[in-house]
Each structure stands twice: as C-alpha cells, then as structure tokens.
Amino acid sequence: MTSQRILTTYTWAFLAFMFAPLLLMVVSSFNDASPPTVTDWKGLTGKWYAFFWMPQDALRADEVLRSLDRDRFIGCFGNSLVVAAFVVPLSLLLGLAGAVLLTRWRSRANGMLWWVLLSPMLAPGIVLGLSALVFWSRLGVNAGLFTIIMAQTTFVAGYPMLVLMARLQRQPVELEEAALDLGATPFRVFRRLTLPYLAPALISAGVIAFMASMENYNTTMFAKGGACTFATEIGAMARNPNGHPPVINAVGTIIIALTVIAATLHTWLSRREAIK
C-alpha cells in the first residue's frame, strides 16, 4: 500500500469519525421514536420540529412532548440571546484592546502579558464560573444573567483577541507612523486607518464570539444561579434518565442546516467578489 493510499484511507476514516454521528443525529430527528434511535424505525415524522409551534392541544396529546416545558425552553433561548448581546460587544472591545496592546506596545513584558491575557482560555470553565460567582456574590450581586455575562466575557474575549492580532500583524506599521508624522492624532490614526483595516476581522471575531457564547456550558453552568440558557437547558434535557427527547436532535439538525447555509452563502459571496 502506497503512502498516498494510506493518507486517503486515513482521511476518509477521519471524516467518517467526525461526521457519522452528525448524520445519525439528523436521521434520528425524523424517526417517530423516543429516545432517538436509527436502528428501531417507528415511522417518518416531523413532530420533533413542530414542537416549537404546534398547538397546546396537540402538544398535550403526545406522551413525549407533553413532558417538556416549551415556554421554559424558548425562554432559556431568549436568555442566551440577551447574554450574547452583551458578551459579543464586550469581548470585541476587550479583545481589540488586548490585540493592539500586544502588537503595538514593544516591551519585555509582552511575553508575560500574552500568557496573562490568554490564561482565561486555558483555565477550566468550572474555575471561571465559580470565580465569577464568588467574586460577584461578595459584592452583593446574586447569580443570574449578569454573572453569566461576566464569566463568559472573561473566557470569550480571548477569541477576538487572537483573530484581531492575526489581522493587525499583517498591517504595515509604517502607515500609522507616517500618519502620526503628518500631524494626525493617535485616535484619528486608529479611527481612519486601523479600524477600517480591522473591519473584516471584527465581523469574523463577532461571529465566533456569538457562537462561543451560545454554546458555552461549563462556565455558564457554574455562574447561572437560578437562571438558564440555551446550552444549560439542553444539557438538563439530555440528562433525562429515560433518554434525551428527540427535540434535542431536531435542534441540532437546525443548527447544522443554518451553519451549512451560512457557510455556503459566505463562499458564494466571496467567489462573486473575487470574480469582480
């Protein structure tokens, strides 16, 4: 067997290992069986998707769906959107500040600052969540959405910082120095040169921060108190001793579909701009 065949076999095995569970999840989301399964086919159904809009009478008539609290699930999803609405801009601001500091400030302390600013990404989510809970409780703030926002921001801000640093490192510093020599203030240089150059990276970093906030479980779980988010509610549903409801599979399928559509649209727009 040649090295090329070995590499091809490994690649296909890796792809199967990565995507086969997702494919099984999608298939089981259309199976009229609970807990989800693909080996015991009970019939094709779309009720796991209709759970979010079906009438209350139909909801109460189904022995599986009537045990789920739809209003709570939707409310937890709304909480995640509220949290992300604060986490994303805060993470972008902190990440931008860290990226500018590490790329523009020349000092022997840069190496230490690098590890200090990245340490929240390396710390376990449990530690960040408990730290935020203890810190804010000492200040008289009860655990809830606020502590979730603070804990998530500490962790998520590292992603925009890395993305923006990669972009800033490709920007010629001579442009900024020339603008300063011509009399521009540092703020004007940042607003007219640096910020427009960072615009594509800011959009990408914002998307990454949003996704990281929505799917964050460990940090949120230990900082939420009596509140709930999309990730923690799905986690609670998955811990059902009788098996998790197929609604979770339906939600996962919707997320996959939205991701594929967004990626396809981005690729199409990028190619269209390249042709122009």
Sequence and secondary structure as in RCSB ss.txt:
>XXXX:A:sequence
MTSQRILTTYTWAFLAFMFAPLLLMVVSSFNDASPPTVTDWKGLTGKWYAFFWMPQDALRADEVLRSLDRDRFIG
CFGNSLVVAAFVVPLSLLLGLAGAVLLTRWRSRANGMLWWVLLSPMLAPGIVLGLSALVFWSRLGVNAGLFTIIM
AQTTFVAGYPMLVLMARLQRQPVELEEAALDLGATPFRVFRRLTLPYLAPALISAGVIAFMASMENYNTTMFAKG
GACTFATEIGAMARNPNGHPPVINAVGTIIIALTVIAATLHTWLSRREAIK
>XXXX:A:secstr
  HHHHHHHHHHHHHHHHHHHHHHHHHHTTBS SS  SSS   B  HHHHTTTS HHHHHHSTTGGGS HHHHHH
HHHHHHHHHHHHHHHHHHHHHHHHHHHHH   TTHHHHHHHHHHHHHS HHHHHHHHHHHHHHTT  SSHHHHHH
HHHHHHTHHHHHHHHHHHTTS HHHHHHHHHTT  HHHHIIIIIHHHHHHHHHHHHHHHHHHHHH  HHHHHH T
T   HHHHHHHHHT TT   THHHHHHHHHHHHHHHHHHHHHHHHHHHHH 
